[in-house]
Amino acid sequence: MLGKTNVSTFQSKVDYKLTKTAMLKSLKKQTWLVFAIFLSFTFFCTPSSKQPKAEKGIFDAQEYFKKPDALVYLLGEWFYYSKLIVFPKDVSLIDSIGEQKFFKVPGVWSVSFFEKGFLAGDGFATFRLHLKHGLKGQALSFRIPEMETAYLMYVDEKLISRNGFVSPDEINALPEYKPKIVDFVPDRDESEVILQISNYHHRKGGPGQVISVGRSNALHAKYEKEILMDMLLVGSIFFMAVYHTFLFFNRKKDPYTFWFALACLLICLRVFVTGNKYLVNIFPNLPWEMHLKMSYLTFFLIPPVFCRYMYLTFPSFFPRLAYKYIFYVGLWVSAFVLLTNSSIYTYFMIPYQIFTLSSACLGIYVVVISIREKQPGARLFLLSFTVFIATVVNDILVTNLYITSSLLSHYGIFMMFIFQSISIARSFSRGFQQAEAFAGELSTRNKDLEDVRSQLTNLNERLEVKANEKALQLQTKLDQINKDMKLAKSIVNGLITVPNLAPYLEVKVIYQPFMDVGGDIFFIKKIQDGFVRIFLGDATGHGLQAALFTMMIQSEFERLNMVATMPNDLLYYLNQHFYDKNSDLKIYFPALLVDIDFTQSTLRYAAAGIQDQFIHKANGELISLQNTGPIIGILEQYRYGFQEAKIEEGDRIYLFSDGIFEELFETDNSVAMELLMDVVTATRSMPLENVTSYIKSTLFEKMQKTTWKDDVTFLVMEVGKYKTE
């Protein structure tokens, strides 16, 4: 049987290795195919030929427009009228007055933050371009992206487009982002474009985006292709998000699938709020500030979310401190975006882009280490992550006007998500294959165990008969023990009955044995009118043993009670008895004795190996009753000392066993005493009937539990109104 198992296991491992090799070959083919698609896509996204540029405010595109599908981007030097709102009819007058200035478009007029702070992008200006197109009478279209942050656009002295409200005053200015395609038919071969822009809500002000122009059919066709590409992109990424969300809810042991799905959803939303800004078309009344916050948050949340995904994917290689730094910084900056307005949080974009690139470098380092340690899926992750980082760098350079190109990050993240989906699918496939291999081994082992099970069944049947016999014997003994316990409990409860001591003394008791019968025992005896004796002891153990010890203590106490007139004498006789007659039993116990003589308003106290007790005077003073000797039964012929204290009406006497201290603070009795005295002091103004319930509930609260783990006895006695002759 063992030989068959080894052969089966070996065959399973061989099949698994062959399957793994086939999977790796297939995966390499898929990887190169996806990479080739990405390269071809970026190639088709780049312009096919060199485009003209504006020089000294003149843009000559007549030759370029001879192609029927030609689209031109109005890049280069535009006429620039700083801090002026110039209308078409005023151009000739303004040009005749001042020197002509030029502005490179795309560009912004913002100065350094260190020069004007949060007002670095505020201002207004007019830009003008003389466009030579040679397309008189043909339908043309302008594609106008958002400007920072409001604009008016005139072509041949006609207002063709606007966003927001342009104003030289911040109070009247209104920002808006809504990309448009505007159609017009020129009546000449040349057109004059005038662009009025104002900004008081963003760190960048001016024509930071590129306006494109071309024949209407070509430009609309290009726009429709972009919509199709974006929707296919969003649909694919959204499907990945839904798929991995279901993976997470069906297997929560792999939480990285949830964070991967969350990153997919962020990218889907980012496609809608950036670029063509489809969200504005769907919700035309969406506030500008909310739209901008969504645009920033979809970028700011990507580093913490993706960092969390990488941390869960490579937990052994990602530094925990670095992960916490990236994760929480990203969340705090995102919260800052929510709590501030655009004039403030837009200045965080460049520092956060640097932070993002630094985090990406750390991510690449982690993946390289994972590859070196032969972590499954690390090579594929590095390839996809590198493609994504390259597209992010491209977008950062475009948004900061270092280069003029298309935004590619959402395509880069799409490529990366395809890679990661393949990697996650491969991980699950590997898990299923391993599960199948283990299932085969378990099937073989189960057959071996079946024989053993039948043997154990026969053995269990024989053992069950013997166990039933033993159980019957044990039940008989247990019933007898329960009867003895009930009897012992009844006896002990009879011993600790509190007599009526009115009007001299009112007594309240907390008595909580750990088991049905505990080791704590106390007696309160009215010796004669105006004289009360209280005894408190703590015998060793619990249950029947403790019950026997307490009855021995009670018997000896009753014998000595009428002989000893002083509390210390009684402890002396009690100690000597247990030392001489019961030394073989080794019965040692702490005890205390209190005599209260109401005729003389005097309390006499002696204690053997017990913690300090105390009197809470009516005026709030605390008097400590200190220990006067060792525990009972340990030293021969020991003479105990005693204390005296005056008592008066309203005084409260507190006597308790050491169970209180073991519950409060086992390692330090001084701390426990402080806690207990704080609780007792708080009860000074309470009626006596409320004191014990308050102390019990407060001690439970301080111990953070609802049951004792040792015997606890706590006596609270209040001196009443009495008169003596």
C-alpha positions in Angstrom: 0.0 0.0 0.0 2.9 2.4 0.8 4.5 1.7 -2.6 1.3 2.5 -4.4 1.0 5.8 -2.5 4.6 6.9 -3.4 4.0 6.1 -7.1 0.8 8.0 -7.1 2.4 11.0 -5.4 5.3 11.0 -7.8 3.0 10.8 -10.8 1.0 13.8 -9.5 4.1 15.9 -9.1 5.3 15.0 -12.6 1.9 16.0 -14.1 1.9 19.2 -12.1 5.4 20.1 -13.4 4.4 19.4 -17.0 1.2 21.5 -16.6 3.3 24.3 -15.0 5.7 24.3 -18.0 2.9 24.5 -20.5 1.3 27.4 -18.5 4.6 29.3 -18.5 5.0 29.0 -22.3 1.4 30.1 -22.8 1.9 33.0 -20.4 5.0 34.2 -22.2 3.1 34.2 -25.5 0.3 36.2 -23.9 2.7 38.6 -22.4 4.5 39.4 -25.6 1.2 39.7 -27.4 -0.2 42.2 -24.9 3.1 44.2 -25.0 3.0 44.3 -28.8 -0.6 45.6 -28.6 0.4 48.4 -26.2 3.4 49.4 -28.5 1.2 49.5 -31.6 -1.4 51.5 -29.7 1.1 54.1 -28.6 2.4 54.3 -32.1 -1.0 55.0 -33.6 -1.6 57.6 -30.8 1.4 59.7 -32.0 1.0 62.2 -34.9 1.9 60.6 -38.3 3.7 63.7 -39.6 5.2 66.9 -38.3 2.6 69.6 -37.5 2.9 73.3 -38.1 3.3 75.8 -35.3 2.3 79.4 -34.8 5.0 81.9 -35.2 4.6 85.5 -34.0 0.8 85.0 -33.7 0.4 83.5 -37.3 -0.5 79.9 -37.8 -0.1 78.8 -41.4 -1.7 75.4 -42.0 -2.8 75.7 -45.6 -0.5 73.0 -46.9 -1.3 70.7 -44.0 -5.0 71.0 -44.6 -4.7 69.7 -48.1 -5.1 66.3 -46.5 -8.9 65.6 -46.2 -8.5 64.1 -42.7 -6.0 66.6 -41.4 -6.3 67.8 -37.8 -4.0 70.5 -36.5 -3.2 71.6 -32.9 -2.9 75.3 -32.4 0.5 75.2 -30.8 3.1 78.0 -30.7 3.3 81.7 -30.3 -0.1 83.6 -29.8 -0.5 87.3 -29.5 -0.7 88.0 -25.8 -2.6 90.9 -24.0 -1.7 90.6 -20.3 -4.3 91.7 -17.8 -6.6 92.9 -20.6 -10.0 91.6 -21.8 -9.8 92.4 -25.5 -12.8 92.1 -27.8 -12.5 91.6 -31.5 -13.4 95.2 -32.4 -10.7 96.5 -30.1 -7.7 94.5 -31.5 -6.5 97.1 -33.9 -6.7 99.9 -31.3 -4.8 97.8 -28.7 -2.1 96.8 -31.2 -1.6 100.4 -32.2 -1.1 101.5 -28.6 1.3 99.0 -27.1 4.1 96.7 -28.1 3.0 93.3 -29.3 3.8 90.4 -26.9 3.6 86.7 -27.6 2.7 83.7 -25.4 3.7 80.1 -26.0 0.6 77.9 -26.1 0.0 75.6 -24.3 1.2 77.4 -21.3 0.2 79.2 -18.1 0.9 82.6 -16.7 1.3 81.3 -13.1 4.3 82.5 -11.2 6.1 80.7 -8.4 4.2 79.8 -5.3 7.0 81.5 -3.3 6.3 84.8 -5.0 2.5 85.1 -4.7 1.5 82.1 -2.5 -1.9 80.8 -3.2 -2.6 83.6 -5.7 0.2 82.5 -8.1 -2.3 81.5 -10.8 -4.8 84.3 -10.4 -5.3 86.8 -13.3 -6.9 87.4 -16.7 -5.6 87.9 -20.2 -6.5 87.7 -23.9 -4.8 85.6 -26.6 -5.1 86.0 -30.3 -4.1 83.9 -33.3 -4.2 84.5 -37.0 -5.1 81.1 -38.6 -4.5 80.5 -42.3 -6.4 77.4 -43.3 -7.4 78.0 -47.0 -10.8 76.3 -46.4 -13.2 79.0 -47.2 -16.8 77.8 -47.2 -16.0 74.4 -45.9 -17.3 73.0 -42.6 -14.6 73.2 -39.9 -14.7 72.4 -36.2 -12.8 73.5 -33.2 -12.2 71.0 -30.4 -11.8 73.1 -27.3 -10.7 71.5 -24.0 -11.1 73.1 -20.6 -9.1 76.3 -19.9 -8.0 77.4 -16.5 -10.6 78.2 -15.4 -13.1 80.2 -17.6 -12.9 81.4 -21.2 -14.7 83.1 -24.1 -13.6 82.2 -27.7 -14.3 84.3 -30.7 -13.7 83.3 -34.3 -14.0 86.0 -37.0 -15.6 88.3 -34.4 -18.3 85.7 -33.5 -18.6 84.2 -30.1 -18.5 80.4 -30.7 -17.8 78.9 -27.3 -17.6 79.7 -23.6 -17.0 78.0 -20.2 -17.8 79.7 -17.0 -17.8 83.5 -16.6 -14.7 85.5 -17.6 -14.2 88.6 -15.4 -11.3 90.8 -14.3 -12.7 90.6 -10.7 -12.7 87.4 -8.6 -16.1 88.1 -7.3 -17.8 87.9 -10.7 -15.6 85.1 -12.1 -17.2 81.6 -12.4 -15.1 78.5 -13.2 -16.3 75.7 -15.4 -14.8 72.6 -17.1 -16.7 71.4 -20.2 -14.8 70.3 -23.3 -16.6 71.2 -26.5 -16.6 70.7 -30.2 -17.8 73.8 -32.1 -18.6 73.8 -35.8 -18.3 76.8 -38.0 -18.1 77.7 -41.7 -15.4 80.4 -42.5 -16.2 83.0 -45.2 -12.5 83.5 -45.8 -9.4 81.4 -46.2 -8.1 83.0 -43.0 -9.7 83.3 -39.5 -8.9 85.3 -36.4 -9.2 83.4 -33.1 -9.5 85.4 -29.9 -9.4 83.7 -26.5 -10.3 85.5 -23.3 -9.3 83.7 -20.1 -9.6 84.4 -16.4 -8.7 82.3 -13.4 -9.1 82.7 -9.6 -9.7 79.1 -8.6 -6.7 77.1 -9.7 -2.9 77.1 -9.3 -2.6 77.2 -13.1 -4.0 80.1 -15.1 -4.1 80.4 -18.9 -4.4 78.2 -22.0 -2.9 75.1 -20.4 -4.6 72.8 -22.9 -4.3 72.5 -26.7 -7.1 73.5 -29.1 -7.4 71.4 -32.3 -9.1 72.3 -35.5 -10.0 70.3 -38.7 -12.7 69.5 -41.1 -15.9 68.7 -39.2 -16.3 65.1 -40.4 -12.6 64.2 -39.6 -12.7 65.8 -36.1 -16.0 64.3 -35.1 -14.9 60.9 -36.4 -11.7 61.2 -34.3 -13.8 62.2 -31.2 -16.2 59.3 -31.7 -13.2 56.9 -31.9 -11.9 58.3 -28.6 -15.3 57.7 -27.0 -15.4 54.2 -28.3 -11.9 53.5 -27.0 -12.6 55.0 -23.6 -15.8 53.1 -23.2 -14.2 49.9 -24.2 -11.4 50.7 -21.7 -13.8 51.6 -18.9 -16.0 48.5 -19.6 -13.0 46.2 -19.5 -11.6 47.7 -16.3 -15.0 47.7 -14.7 -15.5 44.0 -15.6 -12.1 43.3 -13.9 -13.3 45.2 -10.8 -16.5 43.2 -10.6 -14.7 39.9 -11.2 -12.1 40.5 -8.5 -14.7 41.8 -6.1 -16.6 38.5 -6.4 -13.2 36.7 -5.9 -12.7 38.6 -2.7 -16.2 37.9 -1.2 -15.8 34.2 -2.1 -12.3 33.9 -0.7 -11.5 36.5 1.9 -8.2 34.9 2.7 -6.8 36.7 -0.4 -7.6 40.4 0.5 -5.4 41.7 -2.3 -8.2 41.0 -4.8 -10.4 43.6 -3.0 -7.7 46.3 -3.3 -7.1 45.4 -6.9 -10.8 45.8 -7.6 -10.8 49.2 -5.8 -7.9 50.4 -7.9 -9.9 49.4 -11.0 -12.9 51.4 -9.9 -10.7 54.4 -9.3 -9.3 54.2 -12.8 -12.8 53.9 -14.2 -13.9 57.0 -12.4 -10.8 58.9 -13.5 -11.6 58.2 -17.2 -14.9 59.9 -16.7 -13.6 63.0 -14.8 -10.5 63.7 -16.9 -9.7 63.9 -20.7 -13.1 64.3 -22.4 -14.8 64.6 -19.0 -17.8 62.5 -19.8 -19.2 63.0 -16.3 -19.9 66.7 -17.0 -21.9 65.7 -20.1 -23.9 63.1 -18.1 -24.4 65.6 -15.2 -24.3 69.1 -16.7 -25.2 70.7 -13.4 -22.4 69.0 -11.4 -20.6 71.8 -9.4 -17.1 72.6 -10.7 -15.5 72.3 -7.3 -16.9 68.8 -6.8 -15.8 67.8 -10.3 -12.3 69.0 -9.7 -12.1 67.2 -6.3 -13.1 64.0 -8.0 -10.4 64.5 -10.6 -7.7 65.0 -7.9 -9.0 62.3 -5.6 -8.9 59.6 -8.4 -5.2 60.4 -8.7 -4.3 61.0 -5.0 -6.0 57.7 -3.9 -4.2 55.5 -6.4 -0.8 55.4 -4.5 -2.3 54.3 -1.1 -4.7 51.8 -2.7 -2.1 50.3 -5.0 0.5 50.3 -2.3 -1.9 48.3 -0.1 -2.4 45.9 -3.0 1.4 45.4 -3.5 1.9 45.0 0.3 -0.6 42.2 0.4 0.8 40.6 -2.8 4.5 40.7 -1.6 4.1 40.8 2.2 7.5 39.3 2.9 9.4 41.9 0.8 7.6 45.2 1.2 9.0 47.2 4.2 6.1 47.6 6.6 7.2 51.1 7.7 7.4 52.3 4.1 4.0 50.8 3.4 2.4 52.7 6.4 4.1 55.9 5.3 2.8 55.7 1.7 -0.6 54.5 2.7 -1.3 57.1 5.4 0.3 60.0 3.6 -2.0 59.3 0.6 -5.1 59.1 2.8 -4.2 62.3 4.7 -3.6 64.3 1.5 -6.8 62.9 0.0 -8.7 64.1 3.2 -7.0 67.5 2.8 -8.4 67.7 -0.7 -11.9 67.1 0.7 -11.6 69.7 3.4 -10.1 72.6 1.4 -10.9 74.5 -1.8 -9.2 74.4 -5.1 -7.1 77.5 -4.5 -5.2 75.5 -1.9 -5.2 71.8 -2.7 -4.2 72.2 -6.4 -0.8 73.3 -5.2 -0.3 69.8 -3.8 -0.3 68.2 -7.3 3.4 68.6 -8.1 4.7 67.5 -4.6 2.3 64.6 -4.8 3.5 63.6 -8.2 7.0 63.5 -6.9 5.7 61.4 -3.9 4.0 59.1 -6.4 7.1 58.6 -8.5 9.1 57.9 -5.3 6.6 55.3 -4.2 6.7 53.8 -7.7 10.5 53.5 -7.4 10.0 51.7 -4.0 7.5 49.4 -5.7 10.0 48.5 -8.5 12.6 47.8 -5.8 10.2 45.5 -4.0 9.3 43.6 -7.2 13.0 43.2 -8.1 13.7 41.7 -4.7 10.8 39.4 -5.1 12.2 38.3 -8.5 15.5 37.6 -6.9 13.8 35.5 -4.3 11.8 33.7 -7.0 8.4 34.9 -5.9 5.7 33.5 -8.3 4.3 36.2 -10.6 7.0 38.8 -9.8 8.4 39.0 -13.3 5.0 39.6 -14.9 4.2 42.2 -12.2 7.5 44.1 -13.0 6.8 44.2 -16.7 3.3 45.5 -16.3 4.3 47.9 -13.5 7.1 49.4 -15.6 4.7 50.0 -18.5 2.3 51.7 -16.1 5.0 53.9 -14.6 6.2 55.0 -18.1 2.6 56.2 -18.9 2.4 58.0 -15.6 5.6 59.8 -16.2 4.3 60.8 -19.7 1.1 62.3 -18.1 3.1 64.1 -15.5 5.3 65.7 -18.2 2.2 66.6 -20.2 0.2 68.1 -17.4 3.2 70.2 -16.3 3.7 71.3 -20.0 7.1 69.8 -20.4 6.0 67.9 -23.5 3.0 67.9 -25.8 1.4 64.5 -26.1 -1.7 62.4 -25.4 -2.5 61.3 -21.9 -1.7 57.6 -21.6 -1.9 56.6 -17.9 -5.4 55.1 -18.2 -4.2 53.0 -21.1 -1.1 52.0 -19.1 -3.1 51.0 -16.1 -5.4 49.0 -18.4 -2.3 47.1 -19.7 -1.1 46.5 -16.2 -4.5 45.3 -15.0 -4.5 42.8 -17.9 -1.2 41.5 -16.7 -2.3 41.4 -13.1 -5.5 39.6 -14.0 -3.5 37.0 -15.8 -1.2 36.7 -12.7 -4.1 36.4 -10.3 -5.9 33.9 -12.5 -2.7 31.9 -12.8 -2.4 31.9 -8.9 -5.9 30.6 -8.6 -5.3 28.0 -11.3 -2.1 26.8 -9.5 -4.1 26.6 -6.3 -6.8 24.4 -8.0 -4.1 22.1 -9.5 -2.5 21.7 -6.1 -5.9 21.0 -4.5 -6.5 18.3 -7.1 -3.1 16.7 -6.4 -3.8 16.8 -2.7 -7.2 15.3 -3.3 -5.7 12.4 -5.1 -3.2 11.8 -2.2 -6.0 12.1 0.3 -8.1 9.5 -1.6 -5.2 7.0 -1.3 -4.7 7.8 2.3 -8.4 7.5 3.1 -8.4 3.9 1.8 -5.5 3.1 4.2 -7.3 4.7 7.0 -10.6 2.8 6.4 -9.0 -0.4 7.6 -7.6 1.3 10.7 -11.1 2.8 11.3 -12.8 -0.6 11.3 -10.2 -1.8 13.9 -10.7 1.2 16.0 -14.5 0.7 15.9 -14.2 -2.7 17.4 -11.8 -1.4 20.1 -14.1 1.5 20.9 -17.1 -0.8 21.4 -15.1 -2.8 24.0 -13.9 0.4 25.6 -17.4 1.9 25.7 -18.6 -1.0 27.8 -15.8 -0.5 30.4 -16.3 3.3 30.2 -20.0 2.9 31.1 -19.1 0.8 34.1 -16.6 3.4 35.3 -19.0 6.2 34.6 -21.7 4.5 36.8 -19.2 4.2 39.6 -18.1 7.8 39.3 -21.6 9.0 39.2 -22.4 7.2 42.5 -19.4 8.8 44.1 -20.2 12.2 42.7 -23.8 12.1 44.0 -22.4 11.3 47.5 -19.9 14.2 47.2 -22.7 16.6 46.1 -24.7 15.5 49.2 -21.7 16.2 51.4 -21.2 19.6 49.7 -24.8 20.6 50.3 -24.5 19.6 54.0 -21.2 21.5 54.4 -22.7 24.6 52.7 -25.7 24.5 55.0 -23.4 24.2 58.1 -21.1 27.0 57.0 -24.1 29.3 56.1 -25.4 28.6 59.6 -22.1 29.6 61.2 -21.9 33.0 59.4 -25.4 34.2 60.3 -25.3 37.9 61.5 -27.3 38.4 64.7 -29.4 41.5 65.4 -27.0 44.1 67.0 -29.4 47.1 67.1 -29.0 49.8 68.2 -25.3 49.4 68.6 -24.2 48.2 65.2 -25.6 47.7 61.7 -23.7 45.1 59.6 -23.7 44.6 55.8 -21.8 41.7 54.2 -20.3 40.7 50.9 -19.6 37.0 51.1 -18.6 35.3 47.9 -17.0 31.8 48.1 -15.2 30.7 45.0 -17.0 27.3 45.1 -20.2 26.2 46.9 -18.1 26.1 50.1 -15.1 28.5 50.6 -12.3 28.9 53.1 -13.4 32.3 54.4 -15.3 32.2 57.7 -16.5 34.9 60.1 -18.4 35.0 63.4 -20.2 38.0 64.9 -21.1 37.4 68.6 -23.0 39.5 71.0 -21.1 38.6 74.2 -23.4 40.8 76.4 -25.4 43.9 76.1 -23.0 46.6 74.8 -20.2 44.2 73.9 -19.7 42.6 70.4 -16.9 40.3 69.2 -16.1 39.8 65.5 -13.8 37.1 64.1 -12.6 36.7 60.5 -10.4 33.9 59.2 -9.2 32.5 55.9 -8.7 28.7 55.8 -6.7 27.0 53.1 -8.4 25.5 50.1 -12.0 25.2 48.8 -14.8 22.7 48.9 -15.0 19.9 51.5 -11.5 20.4 52.7 -12.2 24.1 53.4 -15.5 23.2 55.1 -13.7 20.8 57.5 -11.0 23.4 58.4 -13.6 26.1 59.0 -15.6 23.8 61.3 -12.3 23.0 63.2 -11.7 26.8 63.5 -15.3 27.4 64.6 -15.1 24.7 67.2 -11.9 26.0 68.7 -13.2 29.6 68.6 -16.3 28.7 70.5 -14.2 26.9 73.2 -11.9 29.9 73.7 -14.5 32.7 73.2 -15.6 32.7 76.8 -12.1 32.2 78.2 -10.2 35.0 76.5 -11.2 38.5 77.5 -8.8 40.3 75.2 -8.6 39.8 71.4 -4.9 39.2 71.4 -5.2 36.5 74.1 -7.8 34.6 72.0 -5.4 34.7 69.0 -2.6 33.4 71.3 -4.6 30.4 72.5 -5.9 29.7 69.0 -2.4 29.8 67.5 -1.1 27.5 70.3 -3.9 25.0 69.8 -3.3 24.6 66.0 0.5 24.5 66.5 0.4 21.8 69.2 -2.5 19.6 68.2 -2.9 20.0 64.5 0.7 20.4 63.3 0.5 17.2 61.3 -2.4 18.7 59.3 -0.3 21.8 58.6 -3.3 24.1 59.0 -2.1 27.7 58.7 -4.5 30.6 58.3 -4.6 34.4 58.7 -7.2 35.8 61.1 -8.4 38.9 62.9 -10.4 39.6 66.0 -12.3 42.8 66.9 -13.9 43.5 70.3 -16.2 46.5 70.5 -17.1 47.8 74.0 -20.0 50.2 73.5 -20.1 51.1 77.2 -16.6 52.6 76.8 -16.9 53.5 73.1 -13.7 51.5 72.5 -12.6 49.1 69.8 -9.8 46.6 70.4 -8.2 44.9 67.4 -5.7 42.1 67.0 -4.6 40.5 63.7 -2.6 37.4 62.7 -0.9 37.7 59.2 -3.6 39.7 57.6 -3.5 42.9 55.6 -4.4 46.3 57.3 -8.0 47.0 57.9 -9.4 50.4 58.6 -12.0 52.6 60.3 -13.7 55.4 58.3 -14.6 58.0 60.9 -17.8 60.0 60.6 -15.7 63.1 60.0 -14.0 61.5 56.9 -10.8 60.5 58.7 -9.3 57.0 57.9 -7.7 55.1 60.8 -5.6 52.1 59.8 -5.8 48.8 61.9 -2.5 47.2 61.4 -1.4 43.6 61.6 -0.1 42.5 65.0 1.5 39.1 64.4 2.1 36.1 62.1 -0.5 33.8 60.7 -2.1 31.2 63.0 -0.3 27.9 63.5 3.2 28.8 62.3 5.1 30.0 65.4 5.0 28.5 68.9 4.1 30.6 72.0 3.7 33.8 70.0 2.2 36.8 72.0 0.1 39.0 69.7 -0.2 42.7 70.2 -3.4 44.7 69.9 -4.7 48.2 69.0 -7.3 50.4 70.6 -9.4 53.1 69.0 -12.3 55.3 70.1 -15.5 54.9 68.2 -18.6 57.1 67.9 -21.9 57.2 66.1 -21.6 57.2 62.3 -18.1 55.5 62.3 -17.8 52.7 59.7 -15.5 49.7 60.3 -14.3 47.8 57.2 -13.0 44.2 57.6 -12.1 42.0 54.6 -10.1 38.9 53.6 -7.1 38.9 51.2 -9.3 37.7 48.3 -10.0 41.4 47.6 -6.3 42.1 47.0 -5.8 39.1 44.7 -8.7 40.3 42.6 -7.5 43.9 42.4 -3.8 43.7 42.0 -2.1 40.4 42.6 1.5 41.6 42.5 1.3 44.7 44.6 -0.8 45.0 47.7 -0.1 48.7 48.2 -1.7 49.4 44.8 -4.7 47.3 45.7 -5.0 49.0 49.0 -5.0 52.4 47.3 -7.7 51.3 44.9 -9.8 49.9 47.7 -9.5 53.0 49.9 -10.5 55.2 46.9 -13.6 53.1 46.4 -14.5 53.1 50.2 -13.9 56.9 50.5 -16.4 57.5 47.8 -19.1 55.8 49.8 -18.9 58.1 52.9 -22.0 60.1 52.0 -24.0 57.0 50.9 -26.6 55.2 53.1 -25.2 52.0 54.5 -27.6 49.8 52.6 -26.1 51.1 49.3 -22.5 50.8 50.3 -21.9 47.1 49.6 -23.7 47.1 46.2 -21.6 50.1 45.2 -18.4 48.6 46.3 -19.1 45.3 44.6 -20.0 46.9 41.2 -17.1 49.3 41.4 -14.6 46.6 42.1 -15.9 44.5 39.2 -15.5 47.6 37.0 -11.9 48.1 38.1 -11.1 44.4 37.6 -12.9 44.4 34.3 -14.8 41.2 35.1 -18.1 40.0 36.6 -17.0 37.0 38.8 -14.5 36.4 41.6 -11.6 33.9 41.3 -11.0 33.6 45.0 -13.0 33.5 48.3 -14.0 37.1 49.2 -15.4 38.3 52.5 -16.1 42.1 53.0 -17.8 43.3 56.2 -19.1 46.9 56.5 -20.3 47.9 60.0 -21.7 51.3 61.0 -21.8 52.4 64.7 -25.4 53.3 65.5 -27.2 55.5 68.0 -26.7 54.0 71.5 -26.8 55.3 75.1 -24.9 53.8 78.0 -25.5 54.3 81.6 
